[in-house]
Amino acid sequence: MNRRTFVLSSASAAALAACSAPNAAFAPGSVGGNGMRLAASGKHFQRLEIAEFSANPKLVAAFRAGVAAMRGLKMMRNPKGWNYWFYSHWMPSGKPPADMAGVFDQCRHAQSYFLPWHRGFLYFFESAIREASGYPDFALPYWDYYKNPNLPAIFTAPTAGGAQNPLYWSDRAGKVMKGLKFSAFADSVTTFPWGPGETFEDLLEHNPHNDVHDQIGGSMGRVRTAVADPIFWTHHCNIDRLWSAWVAAGGQRKMPPPVDLWWKEDFAYNLDRSWSANVKQLSDTRNLGYDYADLSLPVAPAGAALPARPATVATGVTNGASAIGLTMEPVTVEIPLDESIARSGSFEVILDGLRLSELGERGGFSYTVYANLPETRAPLAMESAFDLGEFGSFSLSMPHMSGMSLNGARVRFSAKAALGRQERSGFRKPHSLLLSFVAYGEPEGVPRNARLAAIDRISIVPA
Ligand SMILES: [Cu+2]
């Protein structure tokens, strides 16, 4: 194993910036040799919740110093600099430079390995910022927005101690996370990887993951720019923690069986693949030498309820409805169903020409689409019986995630699982679909009635 240590100083940083092969000069302390012994240093780190982290001035100072140092190194091929990680996640141009193929533009979203890929990404970035911070025990904090939905204060003050606050980022649109879902944590969600049916990785990616991106908005609200905002790391550490918490919660929850082909995947985070890890290594944070202060799954507060069905603003024709505009005010569209679709109780809802307005592009909100919400508020525990899915600036910024249609995206939601649950809960099969769009979040400076999104056409098709 070839391990090197690297001590950050301004002189060596300058030397690195000029180095033509910076990867070779930098190795995260605990990683090396084909990723075979990821926790080789034997050192163990604990990622703390942001409130506890923020109460320790030494940790906050180290985080600030690390971000500032990494931002100071502009060369994109230098892994000691911020841009390397920004481009590793996503290349806004869509085309990584040929010499960085396989390292840049690698993030996994809306597909299998969303969680393992990001776990490795966090891990190697954390090694980089630990060095940059000058604090050898530094570990990234996580933000548990289920406990405190307000953007943590260390990220929101433009200045700190009379100087610029490196954790502050001006391109954000909202500060409070709302309507985060609990479906991913239900005991009935026992399958892990992205795939058919309801799986933990899929549900968690959609909500809370996408919704937190959406509701922070600005840079975080688009896949291509999310890593610009330092809050990205605390959000993703929480997503990463929820994976650990899901495994720790036990019950029927299971990672794929050992023989499953799912395990035959690995990811590299640099060119010579000395920073690589396979899915097996990534499946347990102990292999990576860290854990989390708290491994409990979020629990909905007692008495929490779903929204009551919003007022009906439009009635469609059989199996369809025409253009509607969306604001922060929740709305319901009533769509009559033809006999066979109504009887089957299983269909898809297709939103065509779904797009954000100029104001909507700033983000700060997310929409949940509900089917047949009762007029009076049902308990939040019944969420999965009415919730069809969500969308916002983050998912709409991934063209491959939704299809394209004339004026925007084509987004499909299956109503099968929700309708099945409605029936089992004693609700009658509907003769018309009451489709509700409920906006969550608090986009700053956005009037309640300002147009944020539009849909050209809604169609109901047999599943
Ligand atoms: Cu993300």
Boltz pocket constraint, residues with backbone or C-beta under 6 A from the ligand:
constraints:
  - pocket:
      binder: B
      contacts: [[A, 209], [A, 213], [A, 226], [A, 236]]
      max_distance: 6.0
